Amino acid sequence: MANKKRVYLFGGGSAEGSAKMKDLLGGKGANLAEMARIGVPVPPGFTITTETCIDYYKLGADKIRQELEQDVVNAIHFIEKHTGKTFGDINNPLLVSVRSGAKVSMPGMMDTVLNLGINDDAVQGLAKQTNNERFAWDSYRRFIQMYGDVVMGVKPRKGEIDPFEKAIEEMKKAKGVEQDTDLTADDLKELVEKFKQIVKEYTGREFPQDPWEQLWGAIMAVFDSWNNERAIAYRRIHEIPDDWGTAVNVVAMVFGNMGDHSATGVAFTRDAVTGEKRFNGEYLVNAQGEDVVAGIRTPLKITKADSIAWAKANGISEEERRTKYPSLEEYMPDVYKELYEVQEKLEKHYRDMQDIEFTIEEGKLWLLQTRNGKRTGLAMVRIALDMVDEGLIDEKEAILRIEPNKLNELLHPIFDPKALKEAKVLTKGLPASPGAATGKVVFFADEAVELGKKGEKVILVRIETSPEDIEGMNAAQGILTSRGGMTSHAAVVARGMGKCAVVGAGEIEVDYEKRQFTVRDIVVKEGDWISLNGTTGEVYLGKLPTIDPEIGGYFGRLMELADKYRKLGVRTNAETPRDAQNARKFGAEGIGLARTEHMFFEGERIKHMREMILAETEEDRRKALDKLLPYQRADFEALFEIMQGLPVTVRLLDPPLHEFLPQDEESQKEVAEELGVPVEKIKEKVEALHEFNPMLGHRGCRLGNTYPEITEMQVRAILEAALNLKKKGIDVHPEIMVPLVGVDKELQMQREIIEKTAQKIFEQYGDSIDYKIGTMIEVPRAALTADQIAKVADFFSFGTNDLTQMTFGYSRDDVGKFLPIYLEKGILEHDPYQVLDRDGVGQLIKIAKEKGRSVNPKLKLGICGEHGGEPSSIEFCHIVGLDYVSCSPFRVPIARLAAAQAALRYPYGGEK
Amino acid sequence: MANKKRVYLFGGGSAEGSAKMKDLLGGKGANLAEMARIGVPVPPGFTITTETCIDYYKLGADKIRQELEQDVVNAIHFIEKHTGKTFGDINNPLLVSVRSGAKVSMPGMMDTVLNLGINDDAVQGLAKQTNNERFAWDSYRRFIQMYGDVVMGVKPRKGEIDPFEKAIEEMKKAKGVEQDTDLTADDLKELVEKFKQIVKEYTGREFPQDPWEQLWGAIMAVFDSWNNERAIAYRRIHEIPDDWGTAVNVVAMVFGNMGDHSATGVAFTRDAVTGEKRFNGEYLVNAQGEDVVAGIRTPLKITKADSIAWAKANGISEEERRTKYPSLEEYMPDVYKELYEVQEKLEKHYRDMQDIEFTIEEGKLWLLQTRNGKRTGLAMVRIALDMVDEGLIDEKEAILRIEPNKLNELLHPIFDPKALKEAKVLTKGLPASPGAATGKVVFFADEAVELGKKGEKVILVRIETSPEDIEGMNAAQGILTSRGGMTSHAAVVARGMGKCAVVGAGEIEVDYEKRQFTVRDIVVKEGDWISLNGTTGEVYLGKLPTIDPEIGGYFGRLMELADKYRKLGVRTNAETPRDAQNARKFGAEGIGLARTEHMFFEGERIKHMREMILAETEEDRRKALDKLLPYQRADFEALFEIMQGLPVTVRLLDPPLHEFLPQDEESQKEVAEELGVPVEKIKEKVEALHEFNPMLGHRGCRLGNTYPEITEMQVRAILEAALNLKKKGIDVHPEIMVPLVGVDKELQMQREIIEKTAQKIFEQYGDSIDYKIGTMIEVPRAALTADQIAKVADFFSFGTNDLTQMTFGYSRDDVGKFLPIYLEKGILEHDPYQVLDRDGVGQLIKIAKEKGRSVNPKLKLGICGEHGGEPSSIEFCHIVGLDYVSCSPFRVPIARLAAAQAALRYPYGGEK
């Protein structure tokens, strides 16, 4: 044990550790070492290994201190040597920070102590150094408070408030001031004395003046914090092993507020908004990091070019700029040059755009942090591709660098960032479908359609939407609902349309009668302007200008790259010509799911549909179906033509029939009049069709098998459409998909009906067409008995929405009652409707694939649930070896990229 | 090929085949051979092998006839020799029947031809033989009709009715008679001519007069019928291989109507009602089998003893009896003696009670059929055990002989069979819970309770029942509902109570307001008497006397035998003391499922439950829960005391909370008044708790994890009850079951709550008790991830009701909309809520068992769904290796027997 190297030094252009030693030094320690190693000026310091933390729990504090003692003393001397400062010195004191740092970041879970080393002597040295007595004493009182709490365990007694805070309050009252910042240096001196008394009173010990004692206390406190309740809970939720331990990082403090030759700032190696290769950033002279954050002073630009542009935009003369707002490039040309070189080096070293923090202490540059910079989707794509061109990274790495979901930003309108700054957030819902939308509030679908025709921009606001609202949703700029989750009707349909939607905004109370909604005490009336951000879920009052995205050459190039590497096919879920066109534009290789029920709502169709439902005999049902046939056939012709050359999977009627009948009395009356039947008949039918659990009810192929004539009509529409187009020389590949199969004989019976109907049509036309028959796998039993079902299927398409619903037993419409709590408590890591559950649902997919292929090796496998557009789920589909994913049109590019990433990460997953 | 033996002769005391040759000779052929072989007089005949049928399809009719020709000719001569009759003879013609007969019975699927050999000559011989010209000519015209249809393919042309039927109608019209039987011998002679013309007209061929030609046609027709549509469909549904083929049986016709020395009858080797070893039966002199069926003449008793008893019961003098109604024993003592010996021989040979058909042709006894006789449950048990004592069969065979479901008859009251004969069936529903009940109609649970207290017998009639009706159900003699399936609330609760119930009687329309129900045009008012047969689903008007069953020594002995061989434990689902007592009486070895929610409906409890649900804060919820605690604790004390020494599995609260709130406005008002809250609050809560798919909603452990205080209260009630009893020296084994787990962390979190609460209680009591924590496996995901869940579970109990629901995606409450159609069309073989689906649900159980035991070898496994009391499902539980099944109290004996049968059938299934 005693032979283990426990302390790793860094600083002065070298380091004992490196970025590769994250297991031993933690993320922070390894990174500080790496910067030192490549010659970036970081304040000197040292890291105590994670292993020591584990040994601390095995051997106890005394034994560990004994083992560490000499190394830590040497390490502090090492820091003193490199800083020229001395621990506890009255003139030039060395202050250090003591921070935890595990292998992976556990933000805020463990303890940190800053300004360690300050005491009654050092506070004077700090005052001199910073030329700021108030700052020095404030630092001292903060240190006592932090150290007293974290290391010495000063906690308020039962029923008390925090004693330090109480002392501050009393002091402010005594001095007659309101703010902490109004306390003078002398007040703070008094407070330091008071704080020391508090420590004495609560711990029975004096506050330690000896910096060494302070240091040992802080090191042990960091070790202890590995096992505090928060940290344990965090590890449980994130599945971090308890035996990783935390490292301890002890680093010299540096100060950017020591006068006009000191400064602090942040910089980016490239433009985080556009991705342009252009060093940029801001700084403040004689300031600390927190001053930049506080935003009291205006930060200055680092480069001259930025500075000039900024002055121009703000109407400041060049003269004034040069004197009052100079760039760092002009103000400290040497330091700037060094900084420029450092950022170049860092970017080259880390091979990514860096976000760096620096402090200049009396003309000396120190880098405090470097990390990969956050960036917009646009910048992300451009930077990755530029870096390929620059030879910094290869194509594969470029692909893996892109966060697929951020491509959304490139595909949808966004709010003008300037306008957004002043906009008032009214409330927040779930970000159901990305983009930005602004329009007048309207509550009814038909009115949305009417206003839409007049060219007015509207936002359709509903408690929830139903299939009857589809035309209204289509006409609106965006959709806002007060109920429903990420897979509610509104959400699914909006995503399909690529239309901005915010759903489940629970604060909103919609009053259809008064034609208004309220949020707390704010009333928004029909006709008022609101704006929705479907990417964040935010709802704004008023009209916010939007900007349409420009999909430049970078996007196209990225997609080409993705296609080069991916193995999964990418189809789309679409049933309207507009969706299909969009999807083709985005690179969809076919339609994986066309929901035919959506075709039954428009205009006359719903009337015939209702006639069909109300029919008492097969004969009457057939009559109504005959009227629906031409509409449906025309729909398919349009769809097939757009998708020519590509497969189109058409799902037969799926929802329970009651969804086509109005549920409220008023509408029932209207429908009765329209159809010329007594309203009682409508009511009776609604009553007869009522189900306690409609999701598990009379729907899917259960309809097609109890009313085979419905299947017949749909098959006729599909195949006649295909044959009509074939006559025109258009290449059509229809695939007929039977929904909700759970028993092989269900599909067999549907197959017989389909084939018999096809035979008749082919005879009538004197021509035939190749088509496939397959099924959704969306009932657990279907997956479990896939070897039986695959015998009568040409393809399987996993309907993971329903499959998730039944595998978990979570009603999609009701899950909002407990899912948020489950996510919060860590019972679930993700919403399983968003991220495919590999352990449960995924296992069923695997079982189905293996069993299905075992009897039918040519079986084609795809997924058409919402998961088909979600990157982690797409990765799973690749690993498990599906043939394609199908997603809403606007997620097609995301799926293409995610599929490529999966192929690169799992080159052997998906090999068949 | 030519070497294959294709024709097997039987008759004259010997046979070439035997009962063991069912594959080759079919069931019927093998059995006829067997009887001949053991010396029972059967009419001579022969069987053409099933193999020949298969070859017929391979080689064609000509080739097969060629191969068969000589053998068939020889075989007919063999029959002629043994009967002394001649094929086609004008004086003494031989007639034969030609019947199909596959390895397993396929009733009515294939073709049969009777009286073959009749022609213009033979009809005269038949008239002489039978001394009945009309009979002879009627046989001839029937033969032409049957042969014309089956063999020659006379079918009505499009739009026509059957030409033979049309000819009969025209004849009746011409003769001015109403009934077929009114046609005279001469009329029939005319009709025969007419029929021959029809055959000529429809087939272009003369009706064959040559008996040989008739025979070959019939043989080939039987072969053909193996592949008719009905037979193919039947095989598909029953999974009978297509390549089994059918045998053809050609047997000499014998006639019991050839005069006073001829007779026909049926007999049983033992009493089919009581099981007593007592030969009995009935016969008719000068009659055919169909005369017995027609019931025009009163059949006479076979034994003298029976005859005397019958005369006594009907007030007939001994003189009159002896002359007009003699027994066979007296009328034909020699034949009787032979018959008596034959029945003894047959029973000994088949080692089971036989149901035999015989014909006496001119003093000569012929056995036409023997088969195992149908019998009552009581007789079934007695016969099996008597036969063990007689050394005919061993214990194992006795156990395997019992149809478990028929034990029901021994456990429940039945209607007096005499009264039943005259009773009028009003309508029929599903036989939800066996037994017989009679009482006055009452529509409301509270009134049932009130009348029950006064000692009145009532039948509770509801559209459907809800948990609020439980007391009323308990007070009623039986329950009748117009909606719901075999697992509806009414059905499940009634079975649990062992109370007679008929559910889903769809013809009934209940009108609560008028306090009456109607069936078609019959109105039944409150207070009217009705009677229910829960075993058949029949509903009768009026008061039918019931008989309580006597569970004699035979039943007890059978149960002892079952216990000796079974490996599965048998527990019960029970939560009331009455149920628990019943179950213990029936031999339950513990409680596998006590549903705690049923305990929250009585009296004050529901009030506190509602307070709990309406509470806005945890504090208020806890207050209400504190009030529920003493009730619940007392319930558990009662249950634990009855079940002392045995394990009791208590399931924590499972149903969604809205089930405890009234849904209609009237009741909401009442509750609001009772609780002293505004009715709006109740309405709001009902609204807030509303779910679209409550089965997949906020229930089970989702409640316990969102409101941990509910779990805490229940755990407190369970463990305090256990500790209180422990003080009194009572041995208690509580097992706490967490419902609806789908994610391991759900159970982990509940486990933490349970253990923490237990710790507190043990500290308070200064004592502790052993208890287990486990979960229902009822969500597919739980089964799929059982290896994760088993780490925090001591036991699994498969909740196969919910598991079936989610695996199939069939809502139990709504499945009535399509399940009957699915069963009818053969998509499903069984209602999966009745018979456990081995392929899907069963696979999940297997997966869960294997995964669960892989991480936790001691994991205890049981089943507590409705399937736990169903024999085929119990067999599966044995095969898969569960530890126990749990079922409603009245099914405990059935489960004990079924478990023993499973252990005997699958001695290696279930070995762990």
Interface residues (C-beta under 8 A of the other chain):
Chain A: E691 F692 N693 P694 M695 L696 G697 H698 R702 N705 T706 L740 G742 V743 K745 E746 M749 E778 V779 P780 R781 L784 T785 Q788 D802 Q805 M806 T807 F808 G809 Y810 S811 D813 D814 K817 F818 I821 Y822 K825 G826 I827 L828 D837 D839 G840 V841 Q843 L844
Chain B: E691 F692 N693 P694 M695 L696 G697 H698 R702 N705 T706 L740 G742 V743 K745 E746 M749 E778 V779 P780 R781 L784 T785 Q788 D802 Q805 M806 T807 F808 G809 Y810 S811 D813 D814 K817 F818 I821 Y822 K825 G826 I827 L828 D837 D839 G840 V841 Q843 L844
